[in-house]
């Protein structure tokens, strides 16, 4: 073999080695992943993601999971499992969808992306990271490494889950009561009472509150175009131009005597999520 061909062969080999670490191997079958984890004596790293609709999920993959550094180190420590919750546009086998829905419920996933470290023997989680707000690969790996598979860590996470569930239950009860107030106010044609109840349910989301008040105004008194427009204008001001085209179109419709309709622009300024999924808080990971 000539020196030239030897060098060419070396470059091909180096390219193959480089590619091998270009991306970590993610399993999707939870039971199979458990078998691998038990055999290799590793915990499971479960990633709950919305691969085709969730911006922080996409950022986490691009900036962390797709790097050589993560692939090499994380694959040596954990068995990686991707649990995806895509939009209907992305094909997903029924059995995979059923598995993922069951695991989302089992681990009370608060939002996407959520990454759990799970004891393969017991199925208990001992570490959790919700959302992704940036940071280096090293910082993310160090954060995962700080989660220890101990009885104390598992108990702390279980207690946190319990408190979160209690908080969600209380919030749901408050929403139900507030929604009942709104309905009662609408039935009584009492706009002031409806507006007050809407503020109670808005959770600080001024854009949603303004649009809900505009809609309530139309429901109570369709002829009072001026009041409905007042709240549409308030929504436009609060929005700050992010959904200008949609909101201006809504304003024009109301000004011309049409009804306000719910559109994507009426949602809070966060990622829209599939209706079947709970939603997540995009906290920094």
Secondary structure, DSSP 4 states (H G I P E B T S, - for coil): --HHHHHHHHHHHHHHHHHHTSS---B--HHHHHHHHHHHT-EEEEEEE-TTT-HHHHHHIIIIITSHHHHHHHHHHEEEEEEE---TTS---HHHHHHHHHHHHHTT--SSSEEEEE-TTT--EEEEEE------HHHHHHHHHH---SHHHHHHHHHHHHHHHHHHHHHHHHHHHHHHHHHHHHHTT-HHHHHHHHHHHSTT-HHHHHHHHHHHHHHH-TT-HHHHHHHHHHHHHHHTTTTHHHHHHHHHHHHTTPPP---GGGS-SS----TTS--------
